[in-house]
Amino acid sequence: MSFSAGREPKIVVLDDDPTGIQMVHDVAVYTSWEEADCENLLREEETMVFILTNTRALKPEAARRLLRECTQNLMAASKQTGVPFWLVLRSDSTLRGHYPLESETVREVLQEQEIEVAGEILCPYLQGMRITRNDLHYLKQEDRWLPVGESEFARDKTFGFHASDLKAYVEEKTQGRYPAASCLSISLEILRSQDEAAITRILRQAHDFQKIIINAETDDDLRGLMPPLKTVLKEKTFLFRTAASFCKIFADQSEKPLLDPQVCVQRKNQNGGLIVAGSHVQKTTRQLEVLRRNSCLETIIFDQHQILQGTLAEESERCARLVNQKLAAGITVVLQTRRERVDLAQGSAEDQLRLTQAINDQFIRIVEQLTVSPRFMITKGGITSSDCLTRGLRVRREWVLGQIEPGIGVVRCDSASRFPDLPVVIFPGNVGDENTLAKIVSELEGCPVMGL
C-alpha cells in the first residue's frame, strides 16, 4: 500500500516534545508507539493524532533508534488497518532539535518500503510568535522581531546554530549536503496572490528530498498553501518539519475560544496545585520571578548543582517530601530548579546533553514520588512536560482540551494514569510575557497575584 494513496490519509504528528499541541484542540496524544498503539491511533476518529516521541531530550543515536521503530510500527499498522497517513515532524519554532537526523531517519525507513520522498517542507511559523519573511525566520521579542540566529535559542548548548535564513540553516545543519542554493521557496507574495498554479509548480519541482521553505506571517498565509499542497500530495510524498501552527492548518481545525480556567482544575480535589518548572530560558526565569510575588504559593527549589557533589538523589528525596507535605495541606507548590544552569566548561554537545539528562532524571523523580494528587498541574518547558506526563504520571494517552492562553495547551490524563483525569497545563518555556504564568496560576488558584 502506498504511503499516502487511496482514502484520505490520517495526519500523524511525531512531536519531539509535548508543546506541539499548543495550537490544536480535541485530538489524542499517544506516548507509546508499539504496533498495537499505532493501530489504535490510526483508528481514532479525528483527522489528526499526535505521538509524543520527546526525541529532543535524547542523544542522537537514541533519537534515531526511536524514530526508526516508531516509523516501522506505523507502516505495519497502516498495512494492518488499511489507513494511510501523512507524517509531520513537529519541532521547535526556534529551530532547536535533531535536524536533519530525524527527517533523514524517517526517510530511510520509507525508502526501505520503496517509498520515495520527493521533498521536505520546512515551516517553523508560529502564530503571533514566529514569522518567516523572505526566507528569514524571526521571533517576537517584546515589541520587535528578532532574527532567530541572534536569539538565545541559537546559542543552545546542544542544538545551537548561526543562520536566520532558513536556506542557510539547511546548509549549515546538513553540513553542505543540501546547499542553500538547492532549496526551493514559496514566498509570501505567491501565497497571498492565491496563485495555486504557481504553488503547485514549485511543489512539483521537488525531487530527491529537496528542501522547500514556506514563508508565513499569518495563519491565512498557510491556508493558501493547503489546496495545492494536498493536490500534489496525491502525486508525491513529502515529509514536513514544522512548528505547531502548521499542524492546525494542515488538519483544517477550527478556531476554539480559550478554555474556561475551571475546566483546568479538579474542583472537588482539596489538595494544592503543582507547578513544575524545569525550563532555563530567560523568559521562564522572569515569569517565575513574577509568580513568586504570590504569597499563596510555596516555592521549593531543586538545587541541580548538587550533581557536582554527588548528592543529587538526596536532593530529589528532600524535595519530594516537602512537595507531598505542602500539597496535602492544600498549599499550591512551585517546584523549580535553581535558575543558574550547570554547564560544562569543556566537552561535547553530547556530554552536555548527558549531564542535562542526569539532572532531569532526578528532578522528575520528585514527580514520580508524589503520593498526593494535585488539584491542577502546570509543567513549564518541553522536556520537563514530557517526562512529567510519561514518567511522573505514567500517561499513555492524553486528550488535548485546547488552550488556556495563546500557545499554552491543556491536556487531560487518561483514566489509567497515576492521577486519572488530572488536567495538565503544558506551558512552553519560550511562550507568553513575564505575567502569563502568574495570570494562569491566579485564575486556577483564585488567589490574586500582586502587580497584575
C-alpha angles and dihedrals in degrees: 000000000000119000092243108009132116118014123029105290124239114244107235114191117200101203117201091202133007098259092083090091090066094108103033138073141196097024132123123245119203121200094191128061105189111143092260090052090050091052090051094049092049088054093054111121096231123091092237136039132181131221113199104216096164089204092153087075094052134084114255098259092047090050090050093051092047094050093047091053094044094048093045091051091048091052091050091047091049091055091047096048100032089232114133120205146198117225124224120185101207113200144153120319088216090058100250118141144075098312128189092004095073097048093045092049093053091046090054091055092049091049089053085059089050093253112139116210108215097191150348119235116212116199116157093164113135120190112259094350111058130029136180117212125170086354090299115123120217136184126207113249111181104302101345140066112243122198104247093232088064094051131098088252092065087059092056110145093227106029104024124153141167110217127092092179104086093216089055089044089057091050092047096048095042090047091237098310088117106034119208089246091060094059122102121218137201108206131212089245093058093045093049093046087061088226097161092174091058092048091048091051092053093048092048090054091066117110139155094023093306116183120244119195116210115206115207139161099170139025088251089061089059093044088060089059097054105075096052091039093055090046092055091044087068087063106031139031119237134179119216127218104187150142123247101277092064090059092056094048095042090055091044092233118180122237114266125199118247113276123263103251090230089067087063096057133069094231097194091052111097096191123105124267123250129225113189114193120184100147115110101194116125093248092058091049091053091046091052091050090057091045092053089066087074108098091195091072134077117217118209114187120208106209103215090180086079085083087078090060095041093244101109095115091056090049090053092052092048092054093046092055092050095046093052092048094051096044091051089052090056094253119139112232133210107206108191141160121246102273097233108088123228102233127174113242088210134016139078130293087258091054089052091048090050091053091047091051092051090053093045091050092059093042091054090046086072089062091043088057095054112128094172121070110229120228090234135353134215120190118197119206131021103261091042091051094050095049093044089055101040102032105020099041098020094227117174098173128020134179123229109228096183135258130320091194129006109292094006114106132200125211132188117222118234123254092255094059124102092261105029118222093000111161113230124193110215104208115184115222094236101045133098132014127283092278100047098089093047091048092054093046090048091053094047095041100039088225117122119237116223114249097022 
